[in-house]
Amino acid sequence: MTGTQYSAGNLRCIEYYEGAPLSYVTETAARQLEDLTSAHTVVPTTTRTPEQFRRIDLPGGPWRYAITSNGGALLADGEPDEQWRRHVETAVREGGASLDEVTAELRRRISESWVSKFRIADGLFCYLVVDVAAQPAGFVEDWHEWCGIRGWNVSQQGRKIYTMPDSVCKSHAVAEVHRRLADEGVIDADAPVFAAGDGALDAEMLRAADAAIRPRHGELELLEWQHANLSVTEHSGIAAGEEILSWFARSARAEGGS
């Protein structure tokens, strides 16, 4: 976080894990999100699994649609959509190596000396929690090379290293939700899509949006990632959240988006 400091009284905890507070937004950002969802269609989109997403008391809910598991799961009124899940599983099977094949190879390449957790997420992809200082040099590059020719990709976000099928992608799920909302008469068929994200797993979604924004922190900032439709916040950390929500509100008003 740069430029602005926040006291505990100015923060709202929106996630507890095992009884302990974990995630916060500013009270200003919470109000901004509530105002945004009251005027426009907002679809939370995350790499978290459905179970992890449900831990969050995100201001503005409940949500008609939410996208979890990096696009591998679509929640409709809080419940997993089985039709979308079948579509994703078929795409994964046809797209390359199986999860079992990938995890077997990954386990062969890692050790407890630098990996503290190995997790399978929603039966679709996996991630490691690592000691970055002890992580072997070139691991991500070598692992990405092995995965790339087998229909998978690799992304490191801080202490987490994700291994993801190419067909499990947020942009595909966003397009499906857009189609459904248009069919339901909630938005026009040509309604613009605005998106925000900070990790490499968000890049395709940001690229596919009509306009997008990323904060001045995270993996995409480290990669100095840019695109013609992309804005970048002035602030980093929690202050960037308010800036991003202001951008969403301005963008929606300017385009007359719903």
Buried (B, 14 or more C-beta within 10 A) or exposed (E): EEEEEBEEEEBBEBBEEEEEEEBBBBBBBBBBBEBBBEEBBBBBBBBBBBEBBEEBEBBBBEBBBBBBBBBBBBBBEBEBBEEBBEBBBEBBEEBBBEBEEBBEBBEEEBEEEBBEEBEEBBBBBBBBEBEEEEBEEEBBEEBBEBBEEBBBBBBBBEBBBBBBBBBBBBBBBBBBBBEBBBEEEBBEEEBBBBBBBBBBBBBBBBBBBBBBBBBBBBBBBEEEBEEEBBBBBEBBBBBBBBBBBBBBBEBBEEEEBE
